Amino acid sequence: MYQLDEKWTPAQRDAIVSRGETLLVSAAAGSGKTAVLTERILSRVLDENDALDLSAVLVVTFTKAAAAELKARIRAALERELAKDPGNRRLHTQLLSVGRAKICTIDSFCLDLIRAHFDDLGLSPRVSVPTKRRQSCLPKR
């Protein structure tokens, strides 16, 4: 059974253990958001009574670095858990799923959404993000 470390503040602990609702974690840089999200995801994936599959997770960050770090932390933690229980097929599956988990930047999430519904939006299936920051990505009317 997964044990939650005692190092968390009450607010962090609430974010980690809350269940049955959508969660938004918003805090200042360096406040432990990535650590809290990692712990929350792990506590759900490793929950023996109500395990969550990584394919059901959506984490949207502002930077590619934050998304990559979160995936790396989840991968490392799952590897540690798998070392304790090498025959656990579910852990093997979850470890393989880390690379495909929907942990991404807000930009890439929105672009994926647009690409999935380009026809409904009246856009080309080759829709892309403009290279200039100030340029609009909306179609001209």
N, CA and C atoms as a LAMMPS dump frame, in Angstrom:
ITEM: TIMESTEP
0
ITEM: NUMBER OF ATOMS
423
ITEM: BOX BOUNDS ff ff ff
-5.0000000000000000e+02 5.0000000000000000e+02
-5.0000000000000000e+02 5.0000000000000000e+02
-5.0000000000000000e+02 5.0000000000000000e+02
ITEM: ATOMS id mol type element x y z
1 1 1 N 0.841 -1.191 0
2 1 2 C 0 0 0
3 1 3 C 0.886 1.254 0
4 2 1 N 0.496 2.237 -0.776
5 2 2 C 1.268 3.467 -0.919
6 2 3 C 1.124 4.333 0.325
7 3 1 N 2.265 4.776 0.846
8 3 2 C 2.272 5.612 2.036
9 3 3 C 2.682 7.036 1.674
10 4 1 N 1.91 8.001 2.112
11 4 2 C 2.202 9.401 1.863
12 4 3 C 3.224 9.896 2.882
13 5 1 N 4.275 10.524 2.389
14 5 2 C 5.338 11.078 3.226
15 5 3 C 4.766 12.184 4.109
16 6 1 N 5.397 12.424 5.233
17 6 2 C 4.934 13.435 6.187
18 6 3 C 5.431 14.844 5.878
19 7 1 N 6.207 15.023 4.814
20 7 2 C 6.844 16.316 4.541
21 7 3 C 5.905 17.387 3.987
22 8 1 N 4.691 17.025 3.629
23 8 2 C 3.793 17.946 2.933
24 8 3 C 3.097 18.922 3.883
25 9 1 N 2.857 20.14 3.39
26 9 2 C 2.071 21.114 4.146
27 9 3 C 0.606 20.673 4.092
28 10 1 N -0.249 21.21 4.945
29 10 2 C -1.667 20.833 4.882
30 10 3 C -2.298 21.09 3.507
31 11 1 N -1.98 22.214 2.873
32 11 2 C -2.548 22.515 1.547
33 11 3 C -2.036 21.527 0.502
34 12 1 N -0.756 21.201 0.573
35 12 2 C -0.194 20.228 -0.364
36 12 3 C -0.815 18.85 -0.145
37 13 1 N -0.948 18.468 1.11
38 13 2 C -1.549 17.166 1.43
39 13 3 C -2.984 17.099 0.885
40 14 1 N -3.748 18.172 1.039
41 14 2 C -5.116 18.207 0.514
42 14 3 C -5.126 18.011 -0.995
43 15 1 N -4.195 18.67 -1.692
44 15 2 C -4.119 18.548 -3.146
45 15 3 C -3.75 17.122 -3.56
46 16 1 N -2.938 16.47 -2.764
47 16 2 C -2.501 15.112 -3.081
48 16 3 C -3.606 14.089 -2.835
49 17 1 N -4.316 14.206 -1.727
50 17 2 C -5.249 13.149 -1.335
51 17 3 C -6.7 13.387 -1.74
52 18 1 N -7.036 14.579 -2.218
53 18 2 C -8.441 14.822 -2.577
54 18 3 C -8.862 13.894 -3.712
55 19 1 N -10.104 13.439 -3.661
56 19 2 C -10.625 12.494 -4.644
57 19 3 C -12.033 12.92 -5.047
58 20 1 N -12.454 12.46 -6.219
59 20 2 C -13.828 12.659 -6.649
60 20 3 C -14.129 14.032 -7.206
61 21 1 N -13.089 14.784 -7.544
62 21 2 C -13.324 16.11 -8.099
63 21 3 C -12.147 16.503 -8.983
64 22 1 N -12.388 17.453 -9.867
65 22 2 C -11.322 17.998 -10.685
66 22 3 C -10.452 18.876 -9.804
67 23 1 N -9.161 18.884 -10.076
68 23 2 C -8.244 19.634 -9.237
69 23 3 C -7.443 20.607 -10.08
70 24 1 N -7.351 21.84 -9.632
71 24 2 C -6.503 22.85 -10.236
72 24 3 C -5.448 23.221 -9.207
73 25 1 N -4.183 23.028 -9.575
74 25 2 C -3.083 23.401 -8.69
75 25 3 C -2.427 24.632 -9.282
76 26 1 N -2.51 25.735 -8.565
77 26 2 C -1.936 26.99 -9.018
78 26 3 C -1.175 27.6 -7.853
79 27 1 N 0.117 27.828 -8.063
80 27 2 C 0.944 28.389 -6.986
81 27 3 C 2.181 29.033 -7.595
82 28 1 N 2.895 29.759 -6.784
83 28 2 C 4.085 30.481 -7.242
84 28 3 C 5.207 29.525 -7.625
85 29 1 N 6.138 30.041 -8.413
86 29 2 C 7.312 29.264 -8.804
87 29 3 C 8.069 28.813 -7.56
88 30 1 N 8.522 27.58 -7.569
89 30 2 C 9.301 27.06 -6.456
90 30 3 C 8.503 26.638 -5.25
91 31 1 N 7.176 26.601 -5.374
92 31 2 C 6.339 26.268 -4.221
93 31 3 C 6.066 24.766 -4.089
94 32 1 N 6.535 23.983 -5.05
95 32 2 C 6.359 22.533 -4.959
96 32 3 C 5.233 21.978 -5.805
97 33 1 N 4.75 22.715 -6.806
98 33 2 C 3.65 22.239 -7.66
99 33 3 C 4.001 20.915 -8.33
100 34 1 N 5.199 20.839 -8.913
101 34 2 C 5.581 19.626 -9.629
102 34 3 C 5.667 18.444 -8.674
103 35 1 N 6.22 18.669 -7.498
104 35 2 C 6.317 17.601 -6.495
105 35 3 C 4.924 17.145 -6.055
106 36 1 N 4.02 18.092 -5.84
107 36 2 C 2.659 17.761 -5.418
108 36 3 C 1.928 16.989 -6.524
109 37 1 N 2.047 17.459 -7.757
110 37 2 C 1.382 16.761 -8.861
111 37 3 C 1.953 15.363 -9.046
112 38 1 N 3.265 15.225 -8.926
113 38 2 C 3.893 13.907 -9.022
114 38 3 C 3.331 12.982 -7.948
115 39 1 N 3.302 13.474 -6.733
116 39 2 C 2.81 12.668 -5.608
117 39 3 C 1.33 12.318 -5.773
118 40 1 N 0.542 13.27 -6.246
119 40 2 C -0.89 13.022 -6.462
120 40 3 C -1.091 11.925 -7.494
121 41 1 N -0.393 12.038 -8.603
122 41 2 C -0.521 11.042 -9.668
123 41 3 C -0.064 9.68 -9.171
124 42 1 N 1.075 9.641 -8.495
125 42 2 C 1.573 8.362 -7.977
126 42 3 C 0.619 7.743 -6.968
127 43 1 N 0.09 8.572 -6.083
128 43 2 C -0.828 8.029 -5.076
129 43 3 C -2.067 7.429 -5.733
130 44 1 N -2.49 8.006 -6.851
131 44 2 C -3.646 7.468 -7.577
132 44 3 C -3.294 6.218 -8.37
133 45 1 N -2.164 6.245 -9.051
134 45 2 C -1.741 5.1 -9.868
135 45 3 C -1.441 3.896 -8.978
136 46 1 N -0.896 4.132 -7.798
137 46 2 C -0.503 3.048 -6.906
138 46 3 C -1.575 2.668 -5.897
139 47 1 N -2.73 3.291 -5.967
140 47 2 C -3.837 2.985 -5.05
141 47 3 C -4.346 1.575 -5.34
142 48 1 N -4.211 0.683 -4.38
143 48 2 C -4.602 -0.719 -4.575
144 48 3 C -6.115 -0.9 -4.665
145 49 1 N -6.878 0.006 -4.069
146 49 2 C -8.336 -0.133 -4.059
147 49 3 C -9.021 0.556 -5.234
148 50 1 N -8.421 1.61 -5.763
149 50 2 C -9.048 2.385 -6.835
150 50 3 C -7.964 2.969 -7.729
151 51 1 N -7.197 2.083 -8.388
152 51 2 C -6.038 2.509 -9.173
153 51 3 C -6.451 3.292 -10.413
154 52 1 N -5.712 4.334 -10.672
155 52 2 C -5.909 5.18 -11.841
156 52 3 C -4.908 4.781 -12.908
157 53 1 N -5.339 4.747 -14.149
158 53 2 C -4.451 4.47 -15.263
159 53 3 C -3.891 5.802 -15.768
160 54 1 N -2.618 5.841 -16.083
161 54 2 C -1.998 7.077 -16.561
162 54 3 C -2.658 7.613 -17.83
163 55 1 N -3.299 6.751 -18.588
164 55 2 C -3.972 7.214 -19.807
165 55 3 C -5.186 8.089 -19.485
166 56 1 N -5.631 8.089 -18.229
167 56 2 C -6.781 8.893 -17.822
168 56 3 C -6.371 10.235 -17.219
169 57 1 N -5.074 10.524 -17.215
170 57 2 C -4.559 11.733 -16.584
171 57 3 C -4.366 12.827 -17.625
172 58 1 N -4.744 14.037 -17.266
173 58 2 C -4.428 15.217 -18.055
174 58 3 C -3.775 16.229 -17.127
175 59 1 N -2.524 16.581 -17.439
176 59 2 C -1.821 17.618 -16.699
177 59 3 C -1.357 18.638 -17.724
178 60 1 N -1.769 19.882 -17.533
179 60 2 C -1.406 20.964 -18.447
180 60 3 C -0.498 21.926 -17.704
181 61 1 N 0.691 22.139 -18.258
182 61 2 C 1.668 23.036 -17.651
183 61 3 C 1.907 24.222 -18.585
184 62 1 N 2.69 25.172 -18.139
185 62 2 C 3.006 26.323 -18.98
186 62 3 C 4.289 26.129 -19.771
187 63 1 N 5.173 25.258 -19.304
188 63 2 C 6.448 25.098 -20.002
189 63 3 C 6.721 23.636 -20.345
190 64 1 N 7.469 23.448 -21.433
191 64 2 C 7.886 22.095 -21.818
192 64 3 C 8.763 21.49 -20.738
193 65 1 N 9.581 22.334 -20.113
194 65 2 C 10.471 21.842 -19.058
195 65 3 C 9.681 21.266 -17.884
196 66 1 N 8.607 21.937 -17.497
197 66 2 C 7.781 21.446 -16.385
198 66 3 C 7.112 20.122 -16.753
199 67 1 N 6.605 20.014 -17.971
200 67 2 C 5.971 18.77 -18.411
201 67 3 C 6.987 17.634 -18.441
202 68 1 N 8.179 17.91 -18.977
203 68 2 C 9.226 16.888 -19.048
204 68 3 C 9.677 16.463 -17.652
205 69 1 N 9.805 17.433 -16.754
206 69 2 C 10.222 17.114 -15.388
207 69 3 C 9.178 16.246 -14.682
208 70 1 N 7.917 16.571 -14.87
209 70 2 C 6.855 15.794 -14.246
210 70 3 C 6.876 14.35 -14.746
211 71 1 N 7.012 14.182 -16.059
212 71 2 C 7.094 12.826 -16.617
213 71 3 C 8.313 12.084 -16.081
214 72 1 N 9.445 12.769 -16
215 72 2 C 10.67 12.134 -15.507
216 72 3 C 10.514 11.698 -14.05
217 73 1 N 9.893 12.536 -13.242
218 73 2 C 9.685 12.194 -11.829
219 73 3 C 8.734 11.004 -11.681
220 74 1 N 7.68 10.992 -12.482
221 74 2 C 6.73 9.876 -12.428
222 74 3 C 7.423 8.584 -12.865
223 75 1 N 8.192 8.665 -13.946
224 75 2 C 8.925 7.497 -14.439
225 75 3 C 9.876 6.966 -13.368
226 76 1 N 10.653 7.861 -12.753
227 76 2 C 11.618 7.443 -11.73
228 76 3 C 10.916 6.795 -10.536
229 77 1 N 9.808 7.378 -10.115
230 77 2 C 9.074 6.826 -8.967
231 77 3 C 8.486 5.457 -9.307
232 78 1 N 7.957 5.304 -10.512
233 78 2 C 7.419 4.005 -10.914
234 78 3 C 8.532 2.962 -11.02
235 79 1 N 9.707 3.371 -11.484
236 79 2 C 10.845 2.452 -11.533
237 79 3 C 11.237 1.993 -10.134
238 80 1 N 11.205 2.922 -9.165
239 80 2 C 11.519 2.55 -7.773
240 80 3 C 10.488 1.56 -7.235
241 81 1 N 9.204 1.829 -7.522
242 81 2 C 8.146 0.923 -7.056
243 81 3 C 8.266 -0.443 -7.722
244 82 1 N 8.608 -0.457 -8.998
245 82 2 C 8.747 -1.711 -9.732
246 82 3 C 9.936 -2.523 -9.215
247 83 1 N 10.99 -1.835 -8.776
248 83 2 C 12.145 -2.532 -8.199
249 83 3 C 11.743 -3.281 -6.927
250 84 1 N 10.763 -2.752 -6.193
251 84 2 C 10.266 -3.41 -4.981
252 84 3 C 9.38 -4.617 -5.312
253 85 1 N 8.738 -4.566 -6.496
254 85 2 C 7.79 -5.608 -6.891
255 85 3 C 7.955 -5.894 -8.389
256 86 1 N 9.076 -6.52 -8.79
257 86 2 C 9.405 -6.686 -10.211
258 86 3 C 8.389 -7.493 -11.02
259 87 1 N 7.591 -8.281 -10.372
260 87 2 C 6.612 -9.089 -11.095
261 87 3 C 5.275 -8.389 -11.318
262 88 1 N 5.146 -7.167 -10.88
263 88 2 C 3.878 -6.447 -10.96
264 88 3 C 3.631 -5.965 -12.396
265 89 1 N 2.741 -6.663 -13.089
266 89 2 C 2.452 -6.355 -14.494
267 89 3 C 1.8 -4.977 -14.649
268 90 1 N 0.979 -4.61 -13.697
269 90 2 C 0.324 -3.303 -13.777
270 90 3 C 1.351 -2.168 -13.73
271 91 1 N 2.341 -2.305 -12.839
272 91 2 C 3.392 -1.289 -12.761
273 91 3 C 4.196 -1.23 -14.055
274 92 1 N 4.463 -2.392 -14.651
275 92 2 C 5.154 -2.428 -15.946
276 92 3 C 4.348 -1.648 -16.982
277 93 1 N 3.057 -1.89 -17.022
278 93 2 C 2.187 -1.214 -17.983
279 93 3 C 2.171 0.288 -17.741
280 94 1 N 2.079 0.69 -16.483
281 94 2 C 2.053 2.111 -16.172
282 94 3 C 3.383 2.783 -16.515
283 95 1 N 4.48 2.086 -16.288
284 95 2 C 5.787 2.626 -16.635
285 95 3 C 5.893 2.833 -18.147
286 96 1 N 5.383 1.89 -18.914
287 96 2 C 5.379 2.029 -20.372
288 96 3 C 4.45 3.154 -20.836
289 97 1 N 3.441 3.469 -20.028
290 97 2 C 2.464 4.495 -20.387
291 97 3 C 2.934 5.924 -20.119
292 98 1 N 4.008 6.087 -19.37
293 98 2 C 4.451 7.432 -19.001
294 98 3 C 4.717 8.293 -20.231
295 99 1 N 5.38 7.733 -21.221
296 99 2 C 5.707 8.493 -22.422
297 99 3 C 4.495 8.968 -23.186
298 100 1 N 3.391 8.22 -23.09
299 100 2 C 2.156 8.575 -23.798
300 100 3 C 1.166 9.331 -22.924
301 101 1 N 1.495 9.513 -21.663
302 101 2 C 0.579 10.221 -20.753
303 101 3 C 0.365 11.644 -21.244
304 102 1 N -0.84 12.147 -21.071
305 102 2 C -1.186 13.499 -21.526
306 102 3 C -0.717 14.499 -20.478
307 103 1 N 0.583 14.721 -20.483
308 103 2 C 1.226 15.713 -19.62
309 103 3 C 1.958 16.631 -20.58
310 104 1 N 1.418 17.822 -20.753
311 104 2 C 1.901 18.678 -21.835
312 104 3 C 1.703 20.154 -21.494
313 105 1 N 2.165 21 -22.4
314 105 2 C 1.954 22.436 -22.221
315 105 3 C 0.543 22.792 -22.667
316 106 1 N 0.084 23.931 -22.217
317 106 2 C -1.238 24.398 -22.619
318 106 3 C -1.285 24.598 -24.137
319 107 1 N -0.173 25.05 -24.718
320 107 2 C -0.104 25.258 -26.164
321 107 3 C -0.323 23.952 -26.921
322 108 1 N 0.409 22.901 -26.524
323 108 2 C 0.293 21.64 -27.246
324 108 3 C -1.072 20.985 -27.012
325 109 1 N -1.625 21.153 -25.814
326 109 2 C -2.962 20.616 -25.558
327 109 3 C -3.99 21.285 -26.471
328 110 1 N -3.926 22.612 -26.559
329 110 2 C -4.874 23.342 -27.408
330 110 3 C -4.684 22.994 -28.876
331 111 1 N -3.445 22.873 -29.316
332 111 2 C -3.19 22.515 -30.71
333 111 3 C -3.715 21.114 -31.011
334 112 1 N -3.518 20.169 -30.103
335 112 2 C -4.069 18.817 -30.286
336 112 3 C -5.591 18.869 -30.402
337 113 1 N -6.214 19.684 -29.574
338 113 2 C -7.668 19.835 -29.6
339 113 3 C -8.129 20.426 -30.934
340 114 1 N -7.426 21.44 -31.393
341 114 2 C -7.755 22.057 -32.684
342 114 3 C -7.568 21.052 -33.814
343 115 1 N -6.483 20.308 -33.788
344 115 2 C -6.229 19.314 -34.835
345 115 3 C -7.272 18.202 -34.821
346 116 1 N -7.749 17.856 -33.657
347 116 2 C -8.769 16.804 -33.561
348 116 3 C -10.124 17.274 -34.091
349 117 1 N -10.346 18.586 -34.09
350 117 2 C -11.642 19.137 -34.495
351 117 3 C -11.503 20.189 -35.592
352 118 1 N -10.46 20.066 -36.418
353 118 2 C -10.198 21.072 -37.447
354 118 3 C -11.385 21.272 -38.373
355 119 1 N -12.067 20.193 -38.71
356 119 2 C -13.184 20.285 -39.647
357 119 3 C -14.338 21.092 -39.054
358 120 1 N -14.652 20.832 -37.786
359 120 2 C -15.718 21.579 -37.11
360 120 3 C -15.385 23.069 -37.021
361 121 1 N -14.097 23.384 -37.003
362 121 2 C -13.645 24.765 -36.877
363 121 3 C -13.428 25.448 -38.228
364 122 1 N -13.591 24.679 -39.294
365 122 2 C -13.39 25.23 -40.627
366 122 3 C -11.923 25.488 -40.942
367 123 1 N -11.049 24.684 -40.381
368 123 2 C -9.612 24.851 -40.586
369 123 3 C -9.057 23.74 -41.466
370 124 1 N -7.877 23.965 -41.984
371 124 2 C -7.155 22.954 -42.752
372 124 3 C -6.677 21.862 -41.798
373 125 1 N -6.637 20.603 -42.252
374 125 2 C -6.098 19.541 -41.39
375 125 3 C -4.598 19.723 -41.129
376 126 1 N -3.96 20.607 -41.874
377 126 2 C -2.528 20.883 -41.672
378 126 3 C -2.326 22.126 -40.808
379 127 1 N -3.292 22.453 -39.996
380 127 2 C -3.199 23.64 -39.143
381 127 3 C -1.893 23.6 -38.348
382 128 1 N -1.254 24.756 -38.217
383 128 2 C -0.006 24.828 -37.464
384 128 3 C 0.023 26.124 -36.666
385 129 1 N 1.003 26.221 -35.813
386 129 2 C 1.163 27.408 -34.983
387 129 3 C 2.09 28.369 -35.719
388 130 1 N 1.697 29.627 -35.849
389 130 2 C 2.559 30.605 -36.509
390 130 3 C 3.886 30.745 -35.774
391 131 1 N 4.916 31.097 -36.512
392 131 2 C 6.235 31.218 -35.89
393 131 3 C 6.431 32.549 -35.185
394 132 1 N 5.734 33.578 -35.599
395 132 2 C 5.862 34.881 -34.942
396 132 3 C 4.913 34.931 -33.748
397 133 1 N 5.402 35.355 -32.626
398 133 2 C 4.61 35.361 -31.391
399 133 3 C 3.376 36.245 -31.477
400 134 1 N 3.453 37.384 -32.11
401 134 2 C 2.337 38.313 -32.138
402 134 3 C 1.321 37.995 -33.231
403 135 1 N 1.635 37.09 -34.09
404 135 2 C 0.75 36.743 -35.196
405 135 3 C -0.414 35.906 -34.674
406 136 1 N -1.613 36.233 -35.141
407 136 2 C -2.799 35.491 -34.732
408 136 3 C -2.832 34.132 -35.402
409 137 1 N -3.348 33.125 -34.71
410 137 2 C -3.484 31.813 -35.323
411 137 3 C -4.93 31.571 -35.767
412 138 1 N -5.757 32.582 -35.634
413 138 2 C -7.151 32.449 -36.06
414 138 3 C -7.251 32.677 -37.562
415 139 1 N -8.191 31.977 -38.234
416 139 2 C -8.335 32.176 -39.677
417 139 3 C -8.832 33.586 -39.976
418 140 1 N -8.384 34.117 -41.119
419 140 2 C -8.845 35.448 -41.526
420 140 3 C -10.264 35.342 -41.994
421 141 1 N -11.065 36.345 -41.693
422 141 2 C -12.479 36.328 -42.07
423 141 3 C -12.699 37.128 -43.317
